[in-house]
Amino acid sequence: FDFLGLRTLTIIDWAVKAINVRHAREGRPPLDITALELTDKKTYELFARGDSVAVFQFESRGMRELLKRAKPDTFEDIIALAALFRPGPLGSGMDREWVDRKHGVAEVSFPHPALEPVLAPTYGVIVYQEQVMQIAQVLAGYSLGGADLLRRAMGKKKPEEMAKERAKFEAGAAERGVDPRTATQIFDLMEKFAEYGFNKSHSAAYALVAYQTAWLKVHYPAEFMAAVLSSDMDNTDKVVGFLDEARAMGLAVLPPDVNASTYMFEATDPRTIRYGLGAVKGV
């Protein structure tokens, strides 16, 4: 196991606790962040505007530009964008190809009709390592274990291993009646994309946390931004940036008050944040 601490999970936890205090006061049931519908229109509109400051994995300027071009409207799109925004895919133009196909500028085509179910979620572009494995299964009859070995061989780029895998793939494809030229082209394509392929399960986990933070930002802006500010209160530059964002979202930020403030930033009502004393230098 590779255990990674993630500040964003703390932000979500703090925001949800603050929201549930308000819900209890108003006699509403508590919010369960793990039970969100992944189809919220307003959340996708936030992504499509590139309005994703403080949204996990989607806050860099480059990613916000990509969001504006991509205009994601499904959870599958968010998963793909989390995988595409990395040096390999960006350098190869995969992101542009994906965006053009999504919006009908380029034709969505599949290297073989049997691969449509595998590649349809990403508009015919190979984005994930799992797709490389599925192609080997569907076209060449690989077992899942064999397909994982193929994925690893492609990642390591060892010529002798690749020559063995190519022969195995082409033989398996021939047994299934796939034209030898098509099989060779598809193997070349897999090899090219395997250099950039990202692990989809990893990307989906990132996308879920990104969606949860974007949903909170849309529906509970004061509680969410108070949690974001509290998580970085020892970094003045970040606090300044997040305060600008909160004001741009139409939230009022009340100044620190020795009688009213707590240590952390907190939402005093749905549109107002009270400054936390912990963010005052020297306190």
C-alpha positions as CSV (number, residue, x, y, z in Angstrom):
1,F,0.0,0.0,0.0
2,D,1.1,3.5,-0.8
3,F,-0.7,5.8,1.7
4,L,-0.8,9.4,0.8
5,G,-2.1,12.2,3.0
6,L,-4.5,14.5,1.1
7,R,-5.3,18.0,2.5
8,T,-8.4,18.1,0.3
9,L,-10.0,15.3,2.3
10,T,-9.6,17.5,5.4
11,I,-11.2,20.5,3.6
12,I,-14.2,18.4,2.6
13,D,-14.5,17.0,6.2
14,W,-14.4,20.5,7.7
15,A,-16.9,21.9,5.2
16,V,-19.4,19.0,5.6
17,K,-19.2,19.3,9.5
18,A,-20.0,23.1,9.2
19,I,-22.8,22.4,6.7
20,N,-24.3,19.8,9.0
21,V,-24.3,22.2,12.0
22,R,-26.4,24.5,9.9
23,H,-28.6,21.7,8.7
24,A,-29.2,20.6,12.3
25,R,-30.1,24.2,13.2
26,E,-32.6,24.4,10.3
27,G,-34.1,20.9,11.0
28,R,-32.7,19.5,7.7
29,P,-31.2,16.0,7.4
30,P,-27.4,15.9,7.4
31,L,-25.4,16.1,4.1
32,D,-23.8,12.8,3.1
33,I,-20.9,13.8,0.7
34,T,-20.5,10.1,-0.4
35,A,-24.0,9.9,-1.7
36,L,-23.9,12.8,-4.2
37,E,-25.6,12.3,-7.6
38,L,-22.8,12.6,-10.2
39,T,-25.2,14.5,-12.6
40,D,-25.5,17.9,-11.0
41,K,-25.9,20.5,-13.8
42,K,-24.6,23.5,-11.8
43,T,-21.4,21.6,-10.9
44,Y,-20.7,20.8,-14.6
45,E,-21.4,24.5,-15.5
46,L,-18.7,25.5,-12.9
47,F,-16.2,23.1,-14.6
48,A,-17.2,24.3,-18.1
49,R,-16.6,28.0,-17.1
50,G,-13.1,27.0,-15.8
51,D,-14.3,28.4,-12.5
52,S,-12.3,25.9,-10.5
53,V,-10.0,27.8,-8.1
54,A,-9.7,25.6,-5.0
55,V,-11.2,22.5,-6.8
56,F,-8.9,19.5,-6.3
57,Q,-6.6,18.8,-9.3
58,F,-8.4,21.4,-11.5
59,E,-7.1,24.7,-10.1
60,S,-4.0,25.4,-12.3
61,R,-4.3,28.0,-15.0
62,G,-3.6,25.4,-17.7
63,M,-6.3,23.1,-16.4
64,R,-8.8,25.9,-16.3
65,E,-8.1,26.8,-19.9
66,L,-8.5,23.1,-20.9
67,L,-11.9,23.0,-19.0
68,K,-13.1,26.0,-21.0
69,R,-12.3,24.3,-24.2
70,A,-13.6,20.8,-23.2
71,K,-16.8,22.0,-21.5
72,P,-17.2,18.6,-19.6
73,D,-20.8,17.6,-19.0
74,T,-20.5,14.0,-17.6
75,F,-18.5,12.3,-14.9
76,E,-16.6,10.3,-17.6
77,D,-15.4,13.7,-19.0
78,I,-14.0,14.7,-15.6
79,I,-12.1,11.4,-15.3
80,A,-10.7,11.8,-18.8
81,L,-9.6,15.4,-18.2
82,A,-7.8,14.4,-14.9
83,A,-5.8,11.9,-17.0
84,L,-5.2,14.1,-20.0
85,F,-3.8,17.1,-18.1
86,R,-0.2,15.7,-17.8
87,P,2.9,16.5,-19.8
88,G,2.8,13.4,-22.1
89,P,-0.8,13.7,-23.4
90,L,-0.5,17.5,-23.6
91,G,2.8,17.3,-25.5
92,S,1.3,14.8,-28.0
93,G,-1.9,16.8,-28.6
94,M,-4.2,14.1,-27.2
95,D,-6.1,16.7,-25.3
96,R,-6.9,18.6,-28.5
97,E,-7.9,15.4,-30.3
98,W,-10.2,14.5,-27.4
99,V,-11.8,17.9,-27.2
100,D,-12.4,18.1,-31.0
101,R,-14.0,14.7,-31.1
102,K,-16.2,15.5,-28.0
103,H,-17.5,18.6,-29.8
104,G,-17.9,17.1,-33.2
105,V,-15.1,19.1,-34.8
106,A,-13.3,15.8,-35.6
107,E,-14.9,12.5,-36.4
108,V,-15.2,9.9,-33.6
109,S,-13.7,6.7,-35.2
110,F,-12.5,3.4,-33.9
111,P,-9.5,1.4,-35.2
112,H,-11.7,-1.7,-35.3
113,P,-15.5,-2.1,-34.8
114,A,-15.0,-4.5,-31.9
115,L,-13.3,-1.7,-30.0
116,E,-16.2,0.6,-29.9
117,P,-17.4,-0.4,-26.4
118,V,-13.8,0.0,-25.1
119,L,-13.1,3.4,-26.6
120,A,-16.6,5.0,-26.8
121,P,-16.3,6.7,-23.4
122,T,-13.2,8.6,-24.6
123,Y,-14.5,9.3,-28.1
124,G,-12.2,6.8,-29.7
125,V,-9.0,8.1,-28.2
126,I,-6.9,5.7,-26.0
127,V,-6.5,7.6,-22.7
128,Y,-6.1,4.9,-20.0
129,Q,-3.9,1.9,-19.4
130,E,-7.0,-0.2,-18.8
131,Q,-8.1,0.5,-22.4
132,V,-4.8,-0.9,-23.7
133,M,-5.5,-4.0,-21.6
134,Q,-9.1,-4.3,-22.8
135,I,-8.0,-4.0,-26.5
136,A,-5.6,-6.9,-26.0
137,Q,-8.4,-8.9,-24.4
138,V,-11.1,-8.1,-27.0
139,L,-9.0,-8.3,-30.2
140,A,-6.3,-10.9,-29.3
141,G,-7.9,-13.0,-26.6
142,Y,-5.5,-12.1,-23.9
143,S,-6.3,-13.1,-20.3
144,L,-6.5,-10.1,-17.8
145,G,-3.2,-11.3,-16.3
146,G,-1.6,-11.4,-19.8
147,A,-3.0,-8.0,-20.7
148,D,-1.4,-6.6,-17.5
149,L,2.0,-8.0,-18.5
150,L,1.6,-6.4,-21.9
151,R,0.8,-3.1,-20.3
152,R,3.9,-3.4,-18.1
153,A,6.1,-4.4,-21.1
154,M,4.8,-1.3,-23.0
155,G,5.6,0.9,-20.0
156,K,9.2,-0.4,-19.8
157,K,9.8,-0.2,-23.6
158,K,12.1,-3.3,-23.7
159,P,12.5,-4.2,-27.4
160,E,12.8,-8.0,-26.9
161,E,9.8,-8.2,-24.6
162,M,7.8,-6.0,-27.1
163,A,8.7,-8.2,-30.0
164,K,7.4,-11.3,-28.1
165,E,4.2,-9.4,-27.2
166,R,3.7,-8.2,-30.8
167,A,3.9,-11.7,-32.1
168,K,1.5,-13.0,-29.5
169,F,-1.0,-10.1,-30.2
170,E,-0.9,-10.6,-33.9
171,A,-1.3,-14.3,-33.7
172,G,-4.3,-13.9,-31.3
173,A,-5.9,-11.3,-33.6
174,A,-5.4,-13.5,-36.6
175,E,-7.2,-16.4,-34.8
176,R,-10.2,-14.0,-34.3
177,G,-10.3,-13.1,-38.0
178,V,-8.7,-9.6,-37.7
179,D,-6.9,-8.4,-40.8
180,P,-3.1,-8.7,-40.1
181,R,-2.4,-5.1,-41.3
182,T,-5.2,-3.8,-39.0
183,A,-3.7,-5.8,-36.1
184,T,-0.2,-4.3,-36.7
185,Q,-1.6,-0.8,-36.9
186,I,-3.6,-1.3,-33.7
187,F,-0.5,-2.6,-31.8
188,D,1.5,0.4,-33.0
189,L,-1.3,2.7,-31.7
190,M,-1.4,0.9,-28.4
191,E,2.4,1.2,-28.1
192,K,2.2,4.9,-28.7
193,F,-0.6,5.6,-26.2
194,A,0.9,3.3,-23.6
195,E,3.7,5.8,-23.1
196,Y,1.1,8.3,-21.9
197,G,-1.7,6.1,-20.7
198,F,-2.9,6.9,-17.2
199,N,-4.5,4.5,-14.7
200,K,-8.2,5.0,-15.0
201,S,-9.0,3.9,-11.4
202,H,-6.6,6.4,-10.1
203,S,-8.0,9.1,-12.4
204,A,-11.6,8.2,-11.3
205,A,-10.6,8.5,-7.6
206,Y,-9.2,12.0,-8.3
207,A,-12.3,13.0,-10.4
208,L,-14.6,12.0,-7.5
209,V,-12.7,14.2,-5.0
210,A,-12.7,17.0,-7.7
211,Y,-16.4,16.6,-8.2
212,Q,-17.1,16.7,-4.5
213,T,-15.1,19.9,-4.0
214,A,-16.7,21.6,-7.1
215,W,-20.2,20.6,-5.8
216,L,-19.5,22.1,-2.4
217,K,-18.2,25.3,-4.0
218,V,-21.4,25.6,-6.0
219,H,-24.0,24.7,-3.3
220,Y,-22.3,25.7,-0.1
221,P,-19.8,28.4,-1.1
222,A,-19.3,30.0,2.4
223,E,-18.7,26.7,4.2
224,F,-16.4,25.4,1.5
225,M,-14.3,28.6,1.1
226,A,-14.0,28.9,4.9
227,A,-12.6,25.4,5.0
228,V,-10.2,26.1,2.1
229,L,-9.0,29.3,3.8
230,S,-8.5,27.5,7.2
231,S,-6.5,24.7,5.6
232,D,-3.9,27.3,4.3
233,M,-4.1,29.9,6.9
234,D,-0.4,29.9,7.6
235,N,0.4,30.8,4.0
236,T,-0.4,34.5,3.5
237,D,-0.1,34.4,-0.3
238,K,-2.6,31.6,-0.6
239,V,-5.0,33.3,1.9
240,V,-4.9,36.5,-0.2
241,G,-5.7,34.5,-3.4
242,F,-8.5,32.6,-1.8
243,L,-10.0,35.8,-0.2
244,D,-10.0,37.3,-3.8
245,E,-11.8,34.2,-5.0
246,A,-14.4,34.3,-2.2
247,R,-15.2,38.0,-3.0
248,A,-15.4,37.1,-6.7
249,M,-18.0,34.5,-5.8
250,G,-20.0,37.2,-4.1
251,L,-19.2,36.2,-0.5
252,A,-18.8,38.9,2.2
253,V,-15.6,38.4,4.3
254,L,-16.0,40.0,7.8
255,P,-12.7,41.2,9.4
256,P,-11.1,39.4,12.3
257,D,-13.0,40.3,15.6
258,V,-11.6,39.4,19.0
259,N,-15.1,38.9,20.3
260,A,-16.7,37.1,17.3
261,S,-13.9,35.2,15.5
262,T,-12.8,31.6,16.3
263,Y,-9.3,30.3,15.5
264,M,-10.4,29.1,12.0
265,F,-12.4,30.9,9.3
266,E,-16.1,30.1,9.5
267,A,-19.3,30.7,7.6
268,T,-21.6,32.9,9.7
269,D,-24.4,32.5,7.1
270,P,-24.7,31.1,3.5
271,R,-23.1,34.2,2.0
272,T,-20.7,35.4,4.7
273,I,-17.3,34.2,6.1
274,R,-15.8,35.5,9.4
275,Y,-12.0,35.9,9.3
276,G,-10.1,33.4,11.5
277,L,-7.8,34.7,14.2
278,G,-5.3,31.9,13.3
279,A,-4.6,33.7,10.0
280,V,-3.5,36.9,11.8
281,K,0.3,37.0,12.0
282,G,1.6,36.5,15.5
283,V,-1.6,35.1,16.9
